[in-house]
Amino acid sequence: MNFDTKNKSLTRAELHLMNILWDKGQATVNELQASLPEPKPAYTTTLTVMQVLTRKGVVTFDRQGKTNVYRPVMLREEYLAGWMEETTNTLFKGSLSAFLSFFAKHEKISKAEMEKILKEMAQ
């Protein structure tokens, strides 16, 4: 799936709910509310965020009685791939090596972690 960052860029609140949906596969607003840490936002706030995600085309829902059951339209990996591409293009002028170097330096990746990453990349 091609990621459209202009239409599908997610806020922190949207990402928080998307992570719950990606983990659960589907959920109602009540189920999302139950999964949120304290202090929980108002039910109407969670509902509004889900409506925004629906308009953005990131989630869809099935009506079960009077309840909407939301599910993600895209996989977490698809979102991450698009986000990483957009970040690389906008903040690192398209340079993957500059992107990776930034994280290697600023996240203090150990030599063992770096070797693991390089091994996974070679597969």
C-alpha positions in Angstrom: 0.0 0.0 0.0 1.4 3.4 -0.9 1.5 5.7 2.1 0.1 9.2 1.5 1.6 11.4 4.3 -0.5 14.4 3.5 -3.7 12.6 4.0 -2.7 9.9 6.4 -0.2 11.7 8.8 -1.4 10.8 12.3 -1.3 12.9 15.5 -0.1 11.5 18.7 -3.6 10.8 19.9 -4.5 9.1 16.6 -1.3 7.0 16.8 -2.1 6.0 20.4 -5.5 4.6 19.3 -4.1 3.1 16.1 -1.5 1.1 18.2 -4.4 -0.3 20.3 -6.3 -1.2 17.1 -3.2 -2.8 15.5 -2.7 -4.9 18.6 -6.4 -5.9 19.0 -7.3 -6.1 15.3 -10.6 -4.5 15.9 -12.3 -2.6 18.8 -15.3 -0.5 19.7 -14.9 2.9 21.3 -15.7 1.3 24.7 -13.0 -1.3 24.2 -10.5 1.4 23.1 -11.4 3.4 26.2 -10.8 0.4 28.4 -7.3 0.0 26.9 -6.3 3.6 27.5 -4.2 4.5 30.5 -5.4 6.9 33.2 -6.3 9.7 33.0 -8.6 8.5 30.2 -9.9 11.1 27.7 -13.7 11.5 27.6 -15.6 8.9 25.6 -16.6 11.6 23.1 -13.0 12.6 22.6 -12.1 9.0 21.7 -15.1 8.8 19.4 -14.1 12.0 17.7 -10.6 10.7 17.1 -12.0 7.5 15.6 -14.3 9.6 13.3 -11.2 11.6 12.1 -9.3 8.3 11.5 -12.3 7.0 9.5 -12.3 10.2 7.4 -8.6 9.9 6.8 -9.2 6.4 5.5 -6.9 4.8 8.1 -9.7 2.9 9.8 -13.0 1.5 8.7 -15.9 0.1 10.8 -18.7 -2.4 10.7 -22.0 -1.6 12.3 -23.0 -4.2 14.9 -26.4 -3.1 16.3 -25.9 0.4 17.6 -22.1 0.0 17.9 -19.3 0.6 15.5 -16.5 -1.9 15.5 -13.4 -0.2 14.1 -10.5 -2.0 12.4 -7.4 -0.7 10.7 -7.2 -0.3 6.9 -3.5 -0.5 6.8 -0.9 -2.6 8.7 1.4 -1.0 11.3 4.3 -1.9 9.0 2.7 -0.1 6.1 2.3 3.0 8.1 5.8 2.8 9.5 7.3 2.2 6.1 5.6 5.3 4.7 6.5 7.4 7.8 10.1 6.3 7.5 10.2 7.2 3.8 8.6 10.6 4.4 11.0 11.3 7.3 14.0 10.3 5.3 13.0 12.4 2.4 12.0 15.5 4.3 14.5 15.6 7.2 17.5 13.8 5.7 17.2 14.9 2.1 16.5 11.4 0.9 19.7 10.0 2.4 19.1 6.7 4.1 22.7 6.6 5.4 22.3 10.1 7.0 19.0 8.8 8.6 20.7 5.6 9.9 23.8 7.5 11.1 21.6 9.9 13.0 20.0 7.1 15.0 23.2 5.2 15.5 24.7 8.4 17.0 21.8 9.8 19.0 20.2 6.6 20.2 23.5 5.1 21.3 23.1 1.8 19.5 25.5 -0.7 20.9 27.9 -2.6 18.6 25.9 -5.8 19.3 22.7 -4.1 18.3 24.3 -2.6 15.2 25.6 -6.1 14.1 22.1 -7.5 14.6 20.6 -4.8 12.5 23.2 -5.3 9.7 22.6 -9.1 9.8 18.8 -8.5 9.5 19.4 -6.1 6.6 21.6 -8.6 4.8 18.7 -11.2 4.7 
